[in-house]
Amino acid sequence: MKKKLVQLVTTSFKEKFNAEPAHIFLSPGRINIIGEHVDYNDGFVLPAAINKYVCFAVSETENGECNLYAKDLDESYSFNLNDDIKPVEQMWVNFFLGVLYQLKERGFAMKGFNISFSSTVPMGAGLSSSAAVECGFGYALNKIFNLGLTKQDIALIGQKAEHTFVGVNCGIMDQFASVFGKKNHVIKLDCNTLEYEYHKADFKDYALLLLDSKVKHTHLTSGYNDRRNEVEKGLAILKEHYPEVKTFRDLNEEQVTAVKEQLGDVIYRRCLFVVREIQRVLDAVAALEDQDFVKLGELMYKTHDGLSKNYEVSCEEIDFLVDAVRNDENVIGSRMMGGGFGGCSINLVKKEAVDGLIERVSKEYKEKYNITLKAYKVKVAKGTTIYKEQHAGI
């Protein structure tokens, strides 16, 4: 798959620019094993890069001329490096311009470039195709023009590009996972300090399977903003009762429950989810260290139930996908992944049962919603990188 993607992008670059590309880069999408909606609540997350990539073929130009070609859309965009850089109508272009704007602001000396790119990271499935584009592009410019950026710089530049040019106020997890990914390892990331550690994630007899509901309900943004407001209110009330508390990390379930009446039903359930989810990430790390995948799976189900009932960011279709595998002996864990209101469920499935499961759930889902389910078998992969074989006759 990787070779095929590299070949496709190399060929498209040759056709577009009438030359061989000087460099090939790969930037992965990501999954999050557990730790949902805690990146903005002072918690920990447990993401990993996956073997779905955005591939870039790149060469520099001499005259400041910059040409971008999106192979999958068959769309081009050209500008000069010395132009004022502002967001444009073509949304995909803003992922590039946002990163370039950050680099220009920092005063880096660069030349122009030709880029052709294509992706196997599914759009809109919650696998962070946008972070893969931002980080891959930042990584490429850093390598080609010797900018001296660290991996953390690249992730933060990608995040800021998303805030300023794309208009999505995302946390740091997606970009961090894309850049820092390590094969067969998950990253325990502290979203406050950006301290991180790797934990081995060789799932042995189990495979990671994503089931894409193919739905995206429109209240993702409004629902997300509402949740942020609700937990902020909740934390303020909890701090009044417990002056020593600075963040949700300092609280336990009993403390939240003791203030239930003052919080009110909705805010109580939101805060309860956050405190439990922060603990679940720590429990999941311990389960991975012990290679206790059954325990990890149980935590995933608990996360889903919390997201669905207490945080209320799931939707009927995703609940259906989780419930469809809940009593299947070949599935040890399943949950909604990402912001919610659609997207994918992430499942831990016995390797030999994957194809049969896809067939069964696809049929049931089609009968219920008349939607064709998409399934992605993924592996934990390494982060953004230069593709080593770009001159090996591909």
Disulfide bonds with the S-S distance in Angstrom:
none
